[in-house]
Amino acid sequence: GIDFPLKLYRQYVKNVGRDLDVLTFEGERLKGKLVEATEEHIVLNELIEEPKKANTYKSDGIELKFDVIEKAKVLISFN
């Protein structure tokens, strides 16, 4: 289901363009749009959360290797 964490490379590929909530093994939590998924890493444009504004993202992507990602879930949007 949509509420389960992403585990496989193909799941990341399928969700390119969607917002993710990523937790790293170091305890860092990142939210942003998944813009690229390769077999080695993902690229996430970090979400800038501002009250009462539409979602905006940092233009420079953060590259995360799969071995640093503890859990990644798709953020559901009902807009």
Secondary structure, DSSP 8 states (H G I E B T S, - for coil): -TTS---SHHHHHHTTTSEEEEEETTS-EEEEEEEEE-SSEEEEEEEE--TTS--EE-SS-EEEEGGGEEEEEE-----
